[in-house]
Amino acid sequence: MSILALDLGTRTGWALLTRDRAITSGVVDFRQDRWQGGGMRFLRFRGWLDEVHRLSGGFEQLIYEQVRRHAGTDASHLYGGWLAILEVWCEQNSIAYAGVPVGTIKRHATGKGNAPKEAMIAAARARGFSPADDNEADAIAILLWALETRGGVQ
């Protein structure tokens, strides 16, 4: 069973469990420049999902951080876009997907449901990972939560 875990956003953190049980992770940036239309970041996200799926040999499950509260209107609109693309892509590719609440992920990783970014990075490092930032640390935490509490997504 292979699983992709995502912390959705302009800087999307990702963690992938491959069929041989190896975990790789990173961050991908979907910022747009002033010469691109507003939808280009979402097209690049969809293309990135295609590429990760192809290069990894495919994954059967996708888990993402389920955000219910946003800092502002722009953040909530962007999150809605990422989520819409993710859900449509998963449906088209017959990939099981599920969201995990932010507090659940933080509590599992650090013991505190409102842990700050630094604590999430420290928790990932304590587990032997070297996240580039809090986005990657969150993706790692999502993947570990899925493996340790659910054996993957049901």
C-alpha positions as CSV (number, residue, x, y, z in Angstrom):
1,M,0.0,0.0,0.0
2,S,1.4,3.4,-0.9
3,I,0.1,6.7,0.5
4,L,0.6,10.4,-0.4
5,A,0.1,12.9,2.5
6,L,-0.3,16.6,1.7
7,D,-0.3,19.9,3.6
8,L,-2.1,21.9,1.0
9,G,-1.1,25.4,0.2
10,T,0.9,27.7,-2.0
11,R,3.9,25.8,-0.5
12,T,2.5,22.3,-0.4
13,G,4.3,19.9,1.9
14,W,4.2,16.3,0.8
15,A,5.3,12.9,2.2
16,L,5.1,9.6,0.3
17,L,5.1,6.1,1.6
18,T,6.1,3.8,-1.3
19,R,5.2,0.2,-1.8
20,D,8.6,-0.8,-0.4
21,R,7.8,1.1,2.8
22,A,10.3,3.9,2.2
23,I,9.2,7.5,3.1
24,T,10.3,10.5,1.0
25,S,9.1,14.0,1.5
26,G,9.5,17.6,0.4
27,V,7.9,20.9,-0.5
28,V,6.6,22.1,-3.8
29,D,5.8,25.8,-4.5
30,F,2.8,26.8,-6.5
31,R,3.2,30.5,-6.4
32,Q,2.1,32.4,-9.5
33,D,4.0,35.2,-11.1
34,R,2.4,38.4,-12.5
35,W,2.3,36.9,-16.0
36,Q,0.1,34.0,-15.1
37,G,-3.6,33.8,-14.8
38,G,-5.1,32.8,-11.4
39,G,-5.9,29.3,-12.5
40,M,-2.3,28.4,-13.5
41,R,-1.3,27.4,-9.9
42,F,-4.2,24.9,-9.9
43,L,-3.2,23.5,-13.3
44,R,0.4,23.1,-12.0
45,F,-0.9,21.3,-8.9
46,R,-2.9,18.9,-11.0
47,G,0.1,18.3,-13.2
48,W,2.2,17.7,-10.2
49,L,-0.2,15.1,-8.8
50,D,0.0,13.3,-12.2
51,E,3.8,13.4,-12.1
52,V,4.1,12.1,-8.5
53,H,1.6,9.4,-9.2
54,R,3.5,8.3,-12.4
55,L,7.1,8.6,-10.9
56,S,6.1,6.8,-7.7
57,G,4.6,3.9,-9.5
58,G,1.2,5.0,-8.3
59,F,-0.3,5.4,-4.8
60,E,-3.7,4.1,-3.6
61,Q,-4.4,6.6,-0.9
62,L,-4.1,10.4,-0.4
63,I,-4.5,12.0,2.9
64,Y,-4.5,15.8,3.4
65,E,-4.6,18.3,6.3
66,Q,-8.3,19.3,6.7
67,V,-8.3,23.0,7.5
68,R,-11.6,24.5,8.8
69,R,-10.4,28.0,9.8
70,H,-8.3,30.3,7.7
71,A,-6.3,33.5,8.4
72,G,-8.1,35.4,5.7
73,T,-10.4,35.3,2.7
74,D,-7.6,34.7,0.1
75,A,-6.3,31.8,2.1
76,S,-9.7,30.2,2.3
77,H,-10.3,30.7,-1.4
78,L,-7.0,29.2,-2.3
79,Y,-7.5,26.2,0.0
80,G,-10.9,25.6,-1.6
81,G,-9.2,25.5,-5.0
82,W,-6.5,23.0,-3.9
83,L,-9.1,20.8,-2.3
84,A,-11.4,20.9,-5.3
85,I,-8.5,19.9,-7.6
86,L,-7.4,17.2,-5.2
87,E,-10.9,15.6,-4.9
88,V,-11.6,15.7,-8.6
89,W,-8.1,14.2,-9.4
90,C,-8.6,11.5,-6.8
91,E,-12.1,10.6,-8.2
92,Q,-10.8,10.5,-11.8
93,N,-7.9,8.2,-10.8
94,S,-9.8,6.0,-8.3
95,I,-7.6,7.1,-5.4
96,A,-9.1,6.9,-1.9
97,Y,-8.8,10.2,-0.1
98,A,-9.5,11.7,3.3
99,G,-8.9,14.8,5.3
100,V,-7.5,14.8,8.8
101,P,-8.3,17.8,11.1
102,V,-5.3,20.1,12.0
103,G,-5.7,19.5,15.8
104,T,-5.6,15.7,15.3
105,I,-2.4,15.9,13.4
106,K,-0.7,18.2,15.8
107,R,-1.9,16.3,18.9
108,H,-0.6,13.0,17.4
109,A,2.8,14.5,16.5
110,T,3.4,16.7,19.6
111,G,0.8,15.9,22.3
112,K,-0.7,19.4,21.8
113,G,-3.6,20.1,19.4
114,N,-2.4,23.7,19.0
115,A,1.3,23.1,18.7
116,P,3.3,25.9,16.9
117,K,5.2,25.3,13.7
118,E,8.5,25.0,15.5
119,A,7.1,22.1,17.6
120,M,5.9,20.3,14.4
121,I,9.4,20.6,12.9
122,A,11.0,19.4,16.1
123,A,8.6,16.4,16.2
124,A,9.6,15.4,12.7
125,R,13.3,15.7,13.5
126,A,12.8,13.6,16.6
127,R,11.4,10.9,14.3
128,G,14.5,11.0,12.1
129,F,13.3,13.3,9.3
130,S,14.9,16.6,8.1
131,P,11.9,18.8,7.0
132,A,12.8,21.9,5.1
133,D,9.9,23.8,6.8
134,D,6.7,23.4,8.7
135,N,4.8,22.4,5.5
136,E,7.0,19.3,5.0
137,A,6.9,18.6,8.8
138,D,3.1,18.7,8.7
139,A,2.9,16.3,5.7
140,I,5.3,13.9,7.5
141,A,3.0,14.1,10.6
142,I,-0.1,13.4,8.5
143,L,1.5,10.3,6.9
144,L,2.8,9.0,10.3
145,W,-0.7,9.6,11.8
146,A,-2.3,7.5,9.0
147,L,0.2,4.7,9.4
148,E,0.1,4.6,13.3
149,T,-3.6,5.1,13.9
150,R,-5.3,3.7,10.8
151,G,-2.8,1.6,8.9
152,G,-3.6,3.9,6.1
153,V,-7.0,5.5,5.0
154,Q,-10.1,3.3,5.4
